[in-house]
């Protein structure tokens, strides 16, 4: 394959526009350049942002000193959000010949397309086709901020999409077009499509109020001036008219006829109807060759979660995940009941370019704001007060309860260690069995594909092999427990935990009662009891009574929970997440309450579960509980997937856990410091 750049590795290069140095992951994108802030004799190349005026001095210096000017630009799979709003790009193009939108001269992309027959072999062609199919199926686009198309705008019959651009867009002039080209495009559409509905789409930056558009003749057309999903529009139309917009490229990927009134990079190859001829192209290319050149060979990609270079396919999957997360969180949120210490981690966990979060002390004011903004009312489920319940009952809009996810952190929430995962539930909450929760619905109704179950199985294997748990606080390995008796691990809980208050019967809702019931059910077992870390730390109630302690053969306090799970044959619990972790490790689990993982045919249940009819596998539970239900962020704040957080926790396992502040004054101070933490999470 032809390389993106002929410049040798680690070429000393002057970045001639200081703003370029602020591009996220620039040193990773440009790992073959030694970036300099000033010109000098040792500089072998000049880097600047496309053909912008900010790089004009650099271009002049490069020409005067016989050095190549290398143009940088965003790639075609960019971000969730526009660059003008600060969204970090996942892709970058590095062009040492020209720049893809400059049709006045060759570019590296044009060269790649021109020579595709020499480097785009059958394997690359198949790879490009798979990439196209995934882009089309997912509906992903360049900036991915658009909302759904209002189908009420559409009329029956043929429809033609006319693509507007931003006034002053460099690709217009460099694409051998002018402002008049937009008038000619609209006139041609009226002349050649007299019976079609003509739909003019504004650019996202115009829709966001950042810039103004080029199409001014709107008589008789349907104007879409909100930012809508390009995929929705392209699915609804029969043809696309554009000047130099990249939306024409996306239309080609979907097999739509495209008519160009300028000279974008994808014109002149026999795939479009062209009003402008560059005089250089003229050879026929397939859409797979075009995509292979633009998306695989020309663009560079960085995975923002790992901070490392990656291939187009990995960047695309990351972009799809970020887009889906942003859509899930889109809109106004009115938050109530969040302690100051929780707000910074919540701000990171709910980070979305489409979301707007506002905190309230008063539940009634939060509900009123949610009603006025057509938003959602959200609160921390474990801190639900009667005032919050009443405000939620009076609110007719959507409500969401928030709780820690099941792969949480390295440290305890009661020690002010911020969570790295969160569960958002618009039906109930996973630990309240009195009514369905979103998690229960996911387990009961999701028709998992083989690929999804394979992903869940791989995640389970990774977690088990790595020895991860919810809090990931390492302890010592168990002492020698007898090999001739069944080892029964009884896990204690915080006795005022909501999962016990809501999920247990009154006569069996304490750790002491659990120990006595487990001993009665398994009289010959070697019973090992382990206190909950919060109880052991002195933060929460739940110590055993003396009568129950007498039924215990060994205490596992201070021992590593994962080692304890590996060493036991059975786990007995009220509602503890440890029961789920035991299922992941193939252990038998006796359940005396109603946790989310019981009632599916996987556990020995003391109580009944009328609603739970599905006979699930452990991987069904993992898919719902660890992949679909929570949201995750890395320790650095980037939105991520379950697998990413698992990898981050594995990487940090040999580092000391965050130190917990001790004493009331220290905890109060930690809360105040957290409330003053205004550092924004990463943009995407």
C-alpha positions as CSV (number, residue, x, y, z in Angstrom):
1,X,0.0,0.0,0.0
2,X,1.2,3.5,-0.8
3,X,2.3,5.2,2.5
4,X,0.4,8.2,3.7
5,X,3.6,10.2,3.8
6,X,7.0,9.8,2.2
7,X,8.6,11.8,4.9
8,X,11.0,9.7,7.1
9,X,10.1,8.7,10.6
10,X,10.7,11.3,13.3
11,X,11.2,14.1,10.8
12,X,11.9,17.4,12.6
13,X,8.8,19.5,11.8
14,X,7.8,23.0,12.6
15,X,4.1,23.3,13.7
16,X,3.6,26.7,12.2
17,X,0.2,27.5,13.8
18,X,0.3,27.3,17.7
19,X,-3.4,26.3,17.8
20,X,-2.6,23.0,16.1
21,X,-0.5,22.0,19.1
22,X,-3.7,22.0,21.1
23,X,-5.2,19.2,19.0
24,X,-5.9,16.2,21.3
25,X,-3.5,13.3,20.7
26,X,-1.5,15.3,18.2
27,X,1.8,13.6,19.2
28,X,0.2,10.2,18.8
29,X,-1.3,11.1,15.4
30,X,2.1,12.5,14.3
31,X,4.4,9.9,15.9
32,X,6.6,10.0,12.8
33,X,7.4,13.7,13.4
34,X,9.5,15.5,15.9
35,X,7.3,18.5,16.6
36,X,8.9,21.9,17.0
37,X,7.4,25.2,18.0
38,X,9.8,27.4,16.0
39,X,11.5,27.1,12.5
40,X,15.1,26.5,12.2
41,X,17.9,24.9,10.0
42,X,17.1,21.4,11.4
43,X,13.4,21.6,10.4
44,X,12.7,19.3,7.5
45,X,8.9,19.9,7.1
46,X,6.3,22.4,8.1
47,X,3.0,21.3,9.5
48,X,-0.2,23.4,9.5
49,X,-3.9,23.1,9.4
50,X,-5.0,22.6,5.8
51,X,-5.0,25.8,3.8
52,X,-6.1,28.1,6.6
53,X,-4.6,31.6,6.8
54,X,-3.1,30.7,10.2
55,X,-0.6,28.5,8.3
56,X,0.1,31.0,5.5
57,X,3.4,32.1,7.1
58,X,4.4,28.5,7.4
59,X,3.7,27.8,3.8
60,X,5.7,30.8,2.7
61,X,8.6,29.6,4.9
62,X,8.4,26.1,3.5
63,X,8.5,27.4,-0.1
64,X,11.4,29.8,0.6
65,X,13.4,27.1,2.3
66,X,12.6,24.3,-0.1
67,X,10.8,22.3,2.6
68,X,7.5,20.4,2.2
69,X,4.4,21.8,3.7
70,X,2.3,19.0,5.2
71,X,-1.4,19.8,5.6
72,X,-3.4,18.4,8.5
73,X,-7.1,18.1,8.6
74,X,-9.8,16.1,10.3
75,X,-10.6,12.7,8.9
76,X,-13.9,11.6,7.6
77,X,-14.9,9.7,10.7
78,X,-14.4,12.4,13.2
79,X,-16.3,12.7,16.5
80,X,-19.5,13.3,18.3
81,X,-19.8,17.0,17.9
82,X,-18.2,19.7,15.7
83,X,-14.7,21.0,16.0
84,X,-16.0,24.5,16.6
85,X,-17.6,23.2,19.8
86,X,-14.4,21.6,21.0
87,X,-15.1,18.0,20.1
88,X,-11.9,15.9,19.9
89,X,-11.3,14.1,16.6
90,X,-10.6,10.4,16.3
91,X,-9.0,10.8,12.9
92,X,-6.5,13.1,11.2
93,X,-5.3,13.3,7.6
94,X,-1.6,14.1,6.9
95,X,-1.0,15.2,3.4
96,X,2.4,16.0,2.1
97,X,1.3,16.7,-1.5
98,X,-1.7,19.0,-1.1
99,X,-5.0,18.5,0.8
100,X,-8.0,16.4,-0.2
101,X,-10.3,19.4,-0.7
102,X,-7.9,21.3,-2.9
103,X,-8.7,20.3,-6.5
104,X,-6.3,22.9,-7.9
105,X,-3.4,20.5,-7.5
106,X,-2.9,16.8,-6.7
107,X,-3.2,15.6,-3.1
108,X,-2.0,12.4,-1.4
109,X,-5.6,11.2,-1.4
110,X,-6.0,11.9,-5.1
111,X,-2.7,10.0,-5.7
112,X,-4.0,7.0,-3.7
113,X,-7.2,6.9,-5.7
114,X,-5.4,7.3,-9.0
115,X,-3.0,4.4,-8.1
116,X,-5.6,2.2,-6.4
117,X,-5.1,-0.7,-8.9
118,X,-1.5,-1.1,-7.6
119,X,-2.2,-1.2,-3.9
120,X,-5.9,-1.9,-3.3
121,X,-5.8,-5.7,-3.6
122,X,-8.7,-8.2,-2.9
123,X,-8.1,-8.2,0.8
124,X,-8.1,-4.4,1.1
125,X,-11.2,-4.3,-1.2
126,X,-13.1,-6.7,1.1
127,X,-12.0,-4.7,4.1
128,X,-13.3,-1.5,2.5
129,X,-16.6,-3.2,1.7
130,X,-17.0,-4.4,5.3
131,X,-16.2,-0.9,6.5
132,X,-18.8,0.6,4.2
133,X,-21.4,-1.9,5.3
134,X,-20.7,-1.2,8.9
135,X,-20.9,2.6,8.4
136,X,-24.2,2.3,6.5
137,X,-25.7,-0.2,9.0
138,X,-24.8,1.9,12.0
139,X,-25.8,5.3,10.5
140,X,-22.6,6.8,11.8
141,X,-21.4,10.1,10.1
142,X,-18.6,12.6,10.5
143,X,-19.8,14.6,13.5
144,X,-22.8,12.6,14.7
145,X,-24.6,15.3,16.6
146,X,-27.9,15.2,14.6
147,X,-31.2,14.2,16.0
148,X,-33.8,12.1,14.2
149,X,-35.4,13.4,11.0
150,X,-38.9,14.7,11.3
151,X,-40.7,12.4,8.9
152,X,-43.6,14.9,8.7
153,X,-41.3,17.0,6.5
154,X,-41.4,14.3,3.8
155,X,-43.8,14.2,0.9
156,X,-44.7,11.0,-1.1
157,X,-42.8,10.5,-4.3
158,X,-39.3,11.3,-5.4
159,X,-37.0,13.3,-3.1
160,X,-33.8,15.1,-3.9
161,X,-31.4,16.2,-1.2
162,X,-29.5,19.5,-1.8
163,X,-26.6,19.9,0.5
164,X,-25.7,23.4,1.8
165,X,-22.3,24.3,3.2
166,X,-20.9,27.0,5.4
167,X,-20.1,30.4,3.9
168,X,-16.4,30.7,3.5
169,X,-15.7,27.0,3.6
170,X,-12.3,26.5,2.1
171,X,-13.4,23.4,0.2
172,X,-15.7,25.6,-1.9
173,X,-13.0,27.8,-3.5
174,X,-10.3,25.1,-3.5
175,X,-12.9,22.8,-5.0
176,X,-13.2,24.9,-8.1
177,X,-16.6,26.3,-7.0
178,X,-18.0,29.7,-6.0
179,X,-21.0,31.0,-4.2
180,X,-22.7,31.0,-7.6
181,X,-22.3,27.2,-7.7
182,X,-25.0,26.9,-5.0
183,X,-27.4,29.0,-7.1
184,X,-26.6,26.8,-10.1
185,X,-27.2,23.7,-8.0
186,X,-30.6,24.8,-6.9
187,X,-31.5,25.9,-10.4
188,X,-30.4,22.6,-11.8
189,X,-32.5,20.7,-9.3
190,X,-35.6,22.7,-10.1
191,X,-35.0,22.2,-13.8
192,X,-34.1,18.5,-13.8
193,X,-36.3,17.3,-11.0
194,X,-39.6,19.2,-11.5
195,X,-41.7,16.6,-9.8
196,X,-39.4,15.9,-6.9
197,X,-39.5,17.3,-3.4
198,X,-36.3,19.4,-3.0
199,X,-34.9,19.2,0.5
200,X,-32.1,21.6,1.5
201,X,-30.0,20.5,4.4
202,X,-28.0,23.1,6.3
203,X,-24.5,22.3,7.7
204,X,-24.4,21.3,11.4
205,X,-22.3,24.5,12.2
206,X,-25.1,26.6,10.6
207,X,-27.7,24.7,12.6
208,X,-25.7,25.3,15.7
209,X,-25.6,29.0,15.0
210,X,-21.8,29.1,14.6
211,X,-21.7,30.0,10.9
212,X,-24.0,31.0,8.0
213,X,-25.0,28.9,4.9
214,X,-24.5,29.4,1.2
215,X,-27.9,28.4,-0.2
216,X,-30.0,31.6,-0.3
217,X,-32.7,30.7,-2.9
218,X,-35.1,28.7,-0.8
219,X,-38.3,29.3,-2.8
220,X,-40.3,26.1,-3.0
221,X,-37.8,23.9,-1.1
222,X,-38.1,22.0,2.2
223,X,-35.5,23.5,4.5
224,X,-33.9,21.2,7.1
225,X,-32.2,23.8,9.3
226,X,-31.8,21.6,12.4
227,X,-28.9,19.2,12.8
228,X,-30.4,15.9,11.8
229,X,-28.8,12.5,11.3
230,X,-27.3,12.4,7.8
231,X,-28.2,8.7,7.6
232,X,-31.9,9.5,8.2
233,X,-31.8,12.0,5.3
234,X,-29.9,9.8,3.0
235,X,-32.3,6.9,3.6
236,X,-35.2,9.2,2.8
237,X,-34.0,10.6,-0.6
238,X,-33.5,9.2,-4.1
239,X,-30.6,11.5,-5.2
240,X,-28.1,14.0,-3.8
241,X,-26.9,17.3,-5.2
242,X,-23.9,18.9,-3.6
243,X,-21.0,21.3,-4.3
244,X,-18.1,19.9,-2.4
245,X,-19.7,18.6,0.8
246,X,-18.4,15.3,2.3
247,X,-22.1,14.3,2.6
248,X,-21.8,13.4,-1.1
249,X,-19.2,10.8,-0.1
250,X,-21.5,9.4,2.5
251,X,-24.2,9.2,-0.2
252,X,-21.9,7.2,-2.5
253,X,-21.3,4.7,0.3
254,X,-25.0,4.2,0.4
255,X,-25.3,3.7,-3.4
256,X,-27.1,6.9,-4.1
257,X,-26.7,8.9,-7.3
258,X,-24.6,12.0,-6.6
259,X,-24.4,15.2,-8.7
260,X,-21.4,17.5,-8.0
261,X,-21.2,21.2,-8.7
262,X,-17.7,21.5,-7.5
263,X,-14.7,19.1,-7.5
264,X,-14.7,17.3,-4.2
265,X,-12.2,14.4,-3.8
266,X,-14.8,11.8,-4.7
267,X,-15.7,13.4,-8.1
268,X,-14.1,12.6,-11.4
269,X,-13.8,8.9,-10.8
270,X,-16.9,7.8,-12.7
271,X,-19.0,7.5,-9.6
272,X,-20.7,11.0,-9.8
273,X,-22.2,13.3,-12.3
274,X,-19.9,16.2,-12.5
275,X,-20.3,19.9,-13.5
276,X,-16.6,20.5,-12.9
277,X,-13.5,18.7,-14.4
278,X,-10.2,19.0,-12.7
279,X,-8.4,17.8,-15.8
280,X,-6.4,15.2,-13.9
281,X,-8.7,12.4,-12.8
282,X,-10.8,10.6,-15.4
283,X,-10.1,7.0,-14.5
284,X,-13.0,4.8,-13.3
285,X,-12.8,3.7,-9.7
286,X,-15.1,1.6,-7.5
287,X,-16.7,2.9,-4.4
288,X,-14.6,0.3,-2.5
289,X,-11.4,1.7,-3.9
290,X,-12.6,5.2,-3.0
291,X,-13.4,4.2,0.5
292,X,-10.1,2.2,0.9
293,X,-8.2,5.3,-0.1
294,X,-10.1,7.8,2.0
295,X,-10.8,5.7,5.1
296,X,-8.0,3.2,5.3
297,X,-4.9,4.5,3.5
298,X,-5.3,8.3,3.9
299,X,-6.7,8.8,7.4
300,X,-4.9,8.2,10.7
301,X,-6.8,7.2,13.8
302,X,-6.4,7.3,17.5
303,X,-8.5,5.4,20.1
304,X,-9.2,8.2,22.7
305,X,-9.6,5.6,25.4
306,X,-6.3,3.9,25.0
307,X,-4.6,7.0,23.6
308,X,-2.9,4.8,20.9
309,X,-3.0,4.7,17.2
310,X,-5.5,2.2,15.8
311,X,-7.1,1.1,12.5
312,X,-10.2,2.5,10.9
313,X,-12.4,-0.4,12.1
314,X,-11.5,0.1,15.8
315,X,-12.0,3.9,15.5
316,X,-15.4,3.3,13.8
317,X,-16.6,1.0,16.6
318,X,-15.4,3.5,19.2
319,X,-17.2,6.3,17.3
320,X,-20.4,4.2,17.2
321,X,-20.2,3.6,20.9
322,X,-19.6,7.3,21.7
323,X,-22.5,8.2,19.4
324,X,-24.9,5.7,21.0
325,X,-23.9,6.9,24.5
326,X,-24.4,10.5,23.5
327,X,-27.9,9.7,22.1
328,X,-28.7,7.8,25.3
329,X,-27.9,10.8,27.4
330,X,-29.2,13.5,25.1
331,X,-31.3,16.3,26.4
332,X,-31.7,18.3,29.7
333,X,-31.3,16.5,33.0
334,X,-32.5,18.0,36.3
335,X,-30.6,16.3,39.2
336,X,-31.5,16.3,42.8
337,X,-30.1,14.6,45.9
338,X,-26.5,14.5,44.8
339,X,-24.0,15.3,47.6
340,X,-21.2,17.6,46.6
341,X,-18.7,14.8,46.7
342,X,-20.6,12.9,44.1
343,X,-21.0,15.7,41.6
344,X,-17.6,15.6,39.9
345,X,-17.7,11.8,39.2
346,X,-21.4,12.2,38.1
347,X,-20.3,14.9,35.7
348,X,-17.7,12.6,34.3
349,X,-20.1,9.6,34.1
350,X,-22.8,11.5,32.4
351,X,-20.5,13.4,30.1
352,X,-22.2,13.9,26.7
353,X,-22.0,16.7,24.1
354,X,-25.8,16.3,23.8
355,X,-26.7,16.4,27.5
356,X,-27.2,19.4,29.8
357,X,-27.0,18.7,33.5
358,X,-28.3,21.1,36.3
359,X,-28.2,20.3,40.0
360,X,-30.9,21.3,42.5
361,X,-31.2,21.1,46.3
362,X,-35.0,21.2,46.1
363,X,-36.9,18.2,44.6
364,X,-39.8,20.3,43.6
365,X,-37.6,22.9,41.8
366,X,-35.8,20.0,40.0
367,X,-39.1,18.6,38.9
368,X,-40.3,22.0,37.7
369,X,-37.1,22.5,35.7
370,X,-37.4,19.1,34.1
371,X,-41.0,19.9,33.1
372,X,-40.1,23.3,31.7
373,X,-37.2,21.9,29.6
374,X,-39.0,18.7,28.6
375,X,-36.1,16.9,30.3
376,X,-35.5,14.1,32.7
377,X,-35.6,14.1,36.5
378,X,-32.7,12.1,38.0
379,X,-31.6,11.3,41.6
380,X,-29.3,9.0,43.4
381,X,-31.5,6.0,44.2
382,X,-29.8,5.1,47.5
383,X,-30.5,8.6,48.8
384,X,-34.1,8.7,47.8
385,X,-36.1,10.8,50.2
386,X,-39.8,11.2,50.7
387,X,-39.6,14.6,49.1
388,X,-37.9,13.2,46.0
389,X,-40.5,10.4,45.8
390,X,-43.3,12.9,46.0
391,X,-41.8,15.2,43.4
392,X,-41.2,12.3,41.1
393,X,-44.8,11.1,41.6
394,X,-46.1,14.5,40.7
395,X,-43.8,14.8,37.6
396,X,-45.3,13.5,34.4
397,X,-42.1,13.2,32.5
398,X,-39.3,10.6,32.5
399,X,-37.5,9.8,35.7
400,X,-34.2,8.1,36.2
401,X,-32.7,6.5,39.2
402,X,-28.9,6.4,39.4
403,X,-26.7,3.9,41.2
404,X,-23.1,2.6,41.1
405,X,-22.4,0.0,38.4
406,X,-21.1,-3.5,39.2
407,X,-17.5,-2.8,38.2
408,X,-17.1,0.3,40.2
409,X,-13.6,1.5,41.3
410,X,-10.5,0.8,43.2
411,X,-11.8,1.8,46.6
412,X,-15.1,2.3,48.5
413,X,-17.8,4.9,47.9
414,X,-18.0,5.5,51.6
415,X,-14.4,6.6,51.5
416,X,-15.2,9.1,48.7
417,X,-13.6,7.1,46.0
418,X,-15.4,8.1,42.8
419,X,-17.2,5.5,40.8
420,X,-16.1,4.6,37.3
421,X,-19.4,3.1,36.3
422,X,-23.0,4.0,36.8
423,X,-26.4,2.4,36.3
424,X,-29.3,4.6,35.0
425,X,-32.7,3.0,35.4
426,X,-35.8,4.5,33.9
427,X,-38.1,1.8,35.3
428,X,-37.0,1.2,38.9
429,X,-33.7,0.2,40.3
430,X,-32.0,-3.2,40.2
431,X,-32.0,-3.9,43.9
432,X,-35.8,-3.2,44.3
433,X,-37.6,-6.4,43.4
434,X,-41.0,-4.9,44.2
435,X,-41.3,-3.7,40.6
436,X,-39.4,-4.3,37.3
437,X,-36.1,-2.5,36.7
438,X,-34.5,-1.7,33.4
439,X,-31.9,-4.5,34.3
440,X,-34.6,-7.0,34.9
441,X,-36.3,-6.1,31.7
442,X,-33.0,-6.4,29.8
443,X,-32.5,-9.9,31.2
444,X,-36.1,-11.0,30.6
445,X,-36.6,-9.7,27.1
446,X,-33.3,-9.2,25.3
447,X,-32.8,-11.6,22.3
448,X,-29.1,-11.8,22.4
449,X,-27.2,-12.5,19.2
450,X,-24.4,-15.1,19.2
451,X,-21.9,-12.2,18.8
452,X,-23.3,-10.4,21.9
453,X,-23.1,-13.6,23.9
454,X,-19.6,-14.2,22.7
455,X,-18.7,-10.7,23.8
456,X,-20.2,-11.4,27.3
457,X,-18.3,-14.7,27.5
458,X,-15.1,-13.0,26.7
459,X,-15.7,-10.3,29.2
460,X,-16.5,-12.9,31.9
461,X,-13.3,-14.8,31.1
462,X,-11.2,-11.6,31.3
463,X,-12.7,-10.5,34.6
464,X,-12.3,-14.0,36.2
465,X,-8.8,-14.5,34.9
466,X,-7.8,-11.0,36.1
467,X,-9.4,-11.5,39.5
468,X,-11.5,-8.3,39.4
469,X,-14.5,-7.5,41.7
470,X,-16.6,-4.5,42.4
471,X,-14.2,-2.5,44.6
472,X,-10.9,-4.2,43.7
473,X,-9.3,-3.9,47.1
474,X,-6.6,-6.5,47.4
475,X,-6.1,-8.5,50.5
476,X,-4.3,-11.6,51.5
477,X,-5.0,-15.1,50.2
478,X,-7.0,-17.5,52.4
479,X,-5.3,-19.7,54.9
480,X,-5.5,-23.5,54.4
481,X,-9.2,-24.4,54.6
482,X,-10.1,-28.1,54.9
483,X,-10.2,-30.1,51.8
484,X,-12.6,-32.8,53.2
485,X,-15.5,-30.4,53.9
486,X,-17.5,-28.2,51.6
487,X,-16.3,-24.6,52.1
488,X,-19.3,-22.3,52.3
489,X,-18.5,-18.6,52.0
490,X,-21.1,-16.4,53.7
491,X,-20.8,-12.8,52.6
492,X,-21.9,-10.1,54.9
493,X,-23.5,-6.8,53.8
494,X,-24.3,-3.4,55.1
495,X,-27.5,-4.0,56.9
496,X,-29.1,-0.7,56.0
497,X,-28.3,-1.3,52.4
498,X,-31.4,-0.7,50.2
499,X,-31.0,-4.1,48.5
500,X,-31.6,-5.7,51.9
501,X,-34.4,-3.3,53.0
502,X,-36.2,-3.8,49.8
503,X,-35.2,-7.3,48.8
504,X,-35.4,-9.4,51.9
505,X,-38.1,-10.8,54.2
506,X,-38.2,-9.2,57.7
507,X,-37.3,-12.4,59.5
508,X,-34.2,-12.9,57.3
509,X,-32.7,-9.5,56.7
510,X,-29.5,-9.4,58.8
511,X,-26.1,-10.9,58.6
512,X,-26.6,-12.8,61.8
513,X,-29.8,-14.3,60.4
514,X,-28.1,-15.2,57.2
515,X,-25.3,-17.1,59.0
516,X,-27.8,-19.0,61.1
517,X,-29.9,-19.9,58.0
518,X,-26.8,-21.0,56.0
519,X,-25.6,-23.1,59.0
520,X,-29.0,-24.7,59.3
521,X,-29.1,-25.5,55.5
522,X,-25.5,-26.7,55.4
523,X,-24.7,-28.2,58.8
524,X,-21.6,-30.0,57.7
525,X,-20.0,-27.2,55.7
526,X,-16.9,-25.3,56.7
527,X,-18.6,-21.9,57.1
528,X,-16.4,-18.9,56.3
529,X,-17.8,-15.5,57.1
530,X,-16.6,-12.3,55.5
531,X,-17.6,-8.8,56.6
532,X,-18.5,-6.2,54.0
533,X,-15.6,-3.8,53.4
534,X,-17.7,-0.8,54.5
535,X,-18.6,-2.6,57.7
536,X,-15.0,-3.6,58.3
537,X,-13.8,0.0,57.7
538,X,-16.2,1.2,60.3
539,X,-18.3,3.3,57.9
540,X,-21.5,1.3,57.9
541,X,-23.5,-1.1,60.3
542,X,-23.6,-4.9,60.0
543,X,-21.4,-6.7,62.6
544,X,-22.4,-10.2,63.6
545,X,-24.1,-11.0,66.9
546,X,-22.2,-13.3,69.2
547,X,-24.7,-16.1,68.7
548,X,-24.2,-16.1,64.9
549,X,-20.4,-15.8,65.3
550,X,-20.4,-19.1,67.2
551,X,-21.7,-20.8,64.0
552,X,-18.7,-19.6,62.0
553,X,-15.7,-21.8,61.4
554,X,-13.4,-19.1,60.0
555,X,-13.5,-15.3,59.4
556,X,-12.2,-14.0,56.0
557,X,-11.8,-10.4,57.0
558,X,-8.7,-8.9,55.3
559,X,-8.6,-11.8,52.8
560,X,-8.9,-11.2,49.1
561,X,-12.5,-11.7,48.0
562,X,-11.5,-13.2,44.7
563,X,-9.2,-15.7,46.4
564,X,-12.1,-16.6,48.8
565,X,-14.4,-17.2,45.9
566,X,-11.9,-19.4,44.2
567,X,-11.4,-21.4,47.4
568,X,-15.0,-22.0,48.2
569,X,-17.6,-24.4,46.7
570,X,-20.7,-22.4,47.6
571,X,-21.6,-18.8,48.4
572,X,-24.5,-17.9,50.6
573,X,-25.8,-14.3,50.5
574,X,-28.8,-12.1,51.1
575,X,-28.5,-9.9,48.0
576,X,-24.7,-9.2,47.7
577,X,-23.1,-8.7,44.3
578,X,-20.6,-11.3,45.4
579,X,-23.3,-13.9,44.5
580,X,-23.1,-12.6,40.9
581,X,-19.3,-12.7,41.0
582,X,-19.5,-16.3,42.2
583,X,-21.8,-17.2,39.3
584,X,-19.3,-15.8,36.9
585,X,-16.7,-18.2,38.5
586,X,-19.0,-21.2,38.2
587,X,-19.8,-21.5,41.9
588,X,-23.0,-22.7,43.5
589,X,-24.9,-19.8,45.0
590,X,-27.6,-19.9,47.7
591,X,-29.7,-16.8,47.8
592,X,-31.9,-15.7,50.8
593,X,-33.1,-12.4,49.3
594,X,-34.1,-11.2,45.9
595,X,-31.1,-9.8,44.1
596,X,-31.1,-9.1,40.3
597,X,-29.2,-12.3,39.5
598,X,-31.6,-14.7,41.3
599,X,-34.8,-16.2,39.9
600,X,-33.3,-17.0,36.4
601,X,-32.6,-20.7,37.2
602,X,-28.9,-20.1,38.1
603,X,-29.2,-19.9,41.9
604,X,-30.6,-21.9,44.8
605,X,-33.4,-19.5,45.8
606,X,-35.1,-19.3,49.2
607,X,-37.7,-16.9,47.9
608,X,-39.9,-16.8,44.8
609,X,-39.7,-14.6,41.7
610,X,-43.1,-14.3,40.0
611,X,-42.0,-12.0,37.1
612,X,-38.8,-13.8,36.1
613,X,-39.7,-16.5,33.7
614,X,-36.7,-16.7,31.5
615,X,-34.1,-19.5,32.1
616,X,-31.0,-17.4,31.4
617,X,-27.4,-18.3,31.2
618,X,-24.6,-16.5,33.1
619,X,-23.6,-14.8,29.9
620,X,-27.2,-13.4,29.5
621,X,-26.8,-11.8,32.9
622,X,-23.3,-10.4,32.0
623,X,-24.6,-9.0,28.8
624,X,-27.4,-7.1,30.6
625,X,-25.6,-6.2,33.8
626,X,-22.1,-5.4,32.6
627,X,-22.5,-4.3,29.0
628,X,-26.0,-2.9,28.3
629,X,-27.1,-1.6,31.7
630,X,-24.2,0.6,33.0
631,X,-22.2,3.5,31.6
632,X,-18.4,3.6,32.1
633,X,-15.5,6.0,32.2
634,X,-11.8,5.4,32.4
635,X,-9.9,6.7,35.4
636,X,-8.9,9.7,33.1
637,X,-12.6,10.5,32.4
638,X,-13.0,9.2,28.8
639,X,-16.3,7.4,28.1
640,X,-15.5,3.8,27.6
641,X,-16.9,0.3,27.4
642,X,-16.8,-2.4,30.1
643,X,-13.8,-4.1,28.5
644,X,-11.9,-0.8,28.6
645,X,-12.5,-0.3,32.3
646,X,-11.5,-3.9,33.1
647,X,-8.3,-3.3,31.2
648,X,-7.7,0.0,33.1
649,X,-8.3,-1.7,36.4
650,X,-5.9,-4.5,35.5
651,X,-3.3,-2.1,34.5
652,X,-3.6,-0.3,37.8
653,X,-3.7,-3.4,40.0
654,X,-0.1,-3.1,41.2
655,X,-0.5,0.6,42.1
656,X,-1.7,1.6,45.6
657,X,-5.4,2.3,45.8
658,X,-6.6,5.9,46.4
659,X,-6.1,6.9,50.0
660,X,-9.3,7.4,51.8
661,X,-9.7,10.5,54.0
662,X,-10.1,9.5,57.7
663,X,-12.3,11.2,60.2
664,X,-15.3,13.4,59.9
665,X,-13.3,16.6,59.2
666,X,-11.3,14.9,56.5
667,X,-14.4,13.5,54.8
668,X,-16.1,16.9,55.0
669,X,-13.0,18.4,53.4
670,X,-13.0,15.8,50.7
671,X,-16.6,16.6,49.9
672,X,-15.9,20.4,49.7
673,X,-12.8,19.8,47.5
674,X,-14.8,17.5,45.2
675,X,-17.6,20.1,44.9
676,X,-15.0,22.7,43.8
677,X,-13.6,20.4,41.1
678,X,-14.7,22.2,37.9
679,X,-12.3,20.5,35.5
680,X,-14.4,19.4,32.6
681,X,-14.4,15.8,31.4
682,X,-12.8,15.1,28.0
683,X,-14.8,16.4,25.0
684,X,-16.0,14.0,22.3
